[in-house]
Amino acid sequence: MPKNCSNASISEAKASTVSLIRRAAALLYDGLILFAIMLLFTGVVIIIRHDKAIPPESLWFQGILIAICLIYFCYFWIRYGQTLGMLAWKIKLSQKNGNPIHFKQAIFRFFLACLSLLVFALGFIFCLFNKEKLTLHDKLLGTRTYFYDI
């Protein structure tokens, strides 16, 4: 798993902002991983249901799929400071002071990022106009992503 960067390397990496393209690429990687996990989960549910289809209006099923995404992102953000997609693109997440994010920040960051994606990705596009290159959810939560080259 990824090595933790020291606070010294975080301050050195401060100038290395993460481009919108790099963020999108990491999110695409994570999306592919989550798609595979959800496909596996769906297969298990269909087997348990004796090959009966899952109705599209099944709120329990949709809730579990959202929970899978929430657990994936929060676990990796809190434990390692990066998801597997972020690892591939050398992106780290931390609080502005360099400390790892905590559980509450991870939960809010997940839902704010999802909301941002649903609203034409405006929260992500915000980083193009922000002098610190922060996304809207990072700005609101006191977190930041940075590019590291170790």
N, C-alpha and C positions, 0 to 999 in steps of 0.2 A: 504494500500500500504506500501511498505518497508520504514522503518525509515532511515533517512540520518545518516550516521556515522560521528562523529566529526573527525577533523584532528588528534586528539590524538589517537582515535581508529584506524585510518588509519595507523599511524606510528607504532602502536602496531601490526597491521595485516600485516605489510610489510614483516615479516618473513614467513607469511603463504601464500606461493605461490599456484597457482592453477594448479593442475595436468592436463595433456592432457586428461585423462579419464573424469575428472569432467567437463572440457570445452566441450568435445564431448557430454556428457550427457545433459548439459544445452542446447546445440545446437539442440539435438534431441527433447527435450521438446518444444523448440521454433518452430522447424520444424513441430511438430504435431499440435501446435496451428495455425501456418500459413496455414497448409494444410486444416484445418477446415474452416478458414476464406476464403481461396481461393475457396474451394468447395461451400461454401455458395454464394460467389460472382458469381461463374460460374452458379449456379442454377438460380440466379436472371437474369443473362444475357440470359440464355436459355429461361426463361419464357418471357422476354421482346422480344426476337426474335421469339416468337411463336413456340417453340420446334424445331427450326432449329439448327443444330450442328454448332459449331464455328470452322471454318477451321483452321487446325494446323499452317498455314502460316500467320495467323492474327497478324500482328505486333502490332496493337492497343491493342489487348487482352493481348499479352505477356508483353507489356509495362505497362499495368495496374497491372498485377500480380507482376512485379518487383517493381512497385511503392508501392503496398501494403506491400511488405517485407521491403522496404526502410523506409516507414512511421512507421511501427511497431518497427523496431530496433531503429531508430533515436528518436522517441518519448520516448521510455522507457529509452534509454541511457541518453538522455538529462534531462528528467524530474526526473527520479528516480535513475539513475546510474546502472540500471540493468533491464533486460527483465524478463518476468515471469519465463522462464527457468533458468535464472541466480539466481532469487530469490529462486527457489526450491533447488538449489545446493549451496546457500549461497556464491554467487560470486558477487562482486561489480566492477564497472568500474569507473575510475577517471583519471584525469591528474596526472602526476607524483608528483605534489605538493599537491595532495589531493583534489583539486577543481573539480567540475563537468566538464565534457567535454562540449564543445560548438558545435553549429550547424555544422560548417565547419568540425571539427574533426569527428563528427558522420557520416556525408556524406562520407568523405574519408575512414573512418574506414569500413563502410558498403561495399563499392566497393572493397577496398583492401582485405577484408576478403573473399568476393565472389571470387575474382581472385585467392586468395590463395587456396580456396576449389577446384576450377577448375583445378589447377595445382597440383594435387595429395596431397592437403592439406599441401604443403611444408611450407607455412607461419605459420601454426599451429605447425608443427613438429619442427620448428625453436626453440620453447620454450624448447625443450628437450636439446638443446645444448647451450642455452643462459644462462649466469650465473645468470641473474635476472629473468629467467623463463618467459620472455616476448615473445609474438608472434611477427612475423615480422611486422605486421601492427601496433601493439602497440609500437614497437621500433621506427618505422618511424614517428609516429604521437605524440609521447610523452605522451602516455596513458598507463595505466596498469590495470590489473585485479588482484584482491586479494580475498582470502578466509577469510570470517569473521565468527565468532562463537559467536553470541550475543544472 
